[in-house]
Amino acid sequence: MMDELSAAGIDANEIPVSPDRLVVVYQPPDTGSEVDPVSVLTLIAGDAGRRAPNGWELASLTSMNLRHAALFMGRQGSGFESKVAIIAVYAKA
């Protein structure tokens, strides 16, 4: 189920919450450049599609910023996120 994610260097850790709820934490690698949300979410959508035949439906997504690139001339809020975790909640349909 994780082949495409693994090939892209994305770690996916499953955390069972209950028999009908599952949290998956997806962590793309830190490449030192800006996180490409379309690429990451496309891979997560593919994983969600592979889970669907087993009755798992993607219920919610959020993100957690893990690393912010260097500041520009000391100004806060400059730069970009270079590492992020995407947290998905799956529910049994």
N, C-alpha and C positions, 0 to 999 in steps of 0.2 A: 504493500500500500504506500510505502514511503519512498519508492525508487526514484521518482522525479525530484522529490524534495532532497533526498540524499545526494543525487547527482548535482544539484544546485548548491550543496553545502548547507542546506537548511536543516537544523536539528528540530525534531518534533517530539515533545515529551507529553505523554498522555497521563492525565490525572483523573481517575474515576471519582465521581462525586456521589453517584447513586446508580442503581441499575438502569436508570433511564436518562442520566446526565453524565457528560464527559467534557472535561476541559482539556484542550490541547494547546500547549505553548510552542509556537513556532519561532525559532531564532535564526534568522539569516546571518551569514558571516559578516564580520566587520571588514569591509574592503578599504576603509579609509576614505571612501567617497560617499556622496549622497545616496541614501537608500532610495531605490527605484520602486515606488509603491505598486505600480502596475505589474511589474514582473513578479514581485513577491505575492501579491494578491491573486495573480493568475495561477501560480503554483498552489496556493492554499485552496482556491476554488476547485482545482483539479483533484486535490486530496478530498475535499468535501464531496465531490462527485463520485469518487471511489468508495466513500463511506455510505453513500445513499442506498445502494442495494442491500446493505445490512441493516437498514432501518434508521441510520443516523442522519439527522437533518441539522444543518448549520443554523443555530438560533441567534448567535450574537458574536460580534467581533469587537475587540478594542486593541489598543497598542500601548506599549510601555517603552518610553525612550530610555535607552541604556547608555548611550555615549553621544555627546555633542562634540562636533569638530571644534577646532581651535577658534578662539575669539578673534575678531578682526579689530585690531587697534584697541583692544581692551573694552570694546562695547558689548554689553550684554545683549543677547538676542540675535547676534550675528552668527554666521556659520550655518551648519546644517547637521541633521542627525546622521551619524555614520553606523550606528548599531541600534537595533530596535527589536523588541519581542512583540509578536502578534498573538493575542490570546483569543481563542475561539471556544465557544460553548456549543456543544452538540447535544441534541435531545432526540430520544427515540421517537420516531413518528408513529 
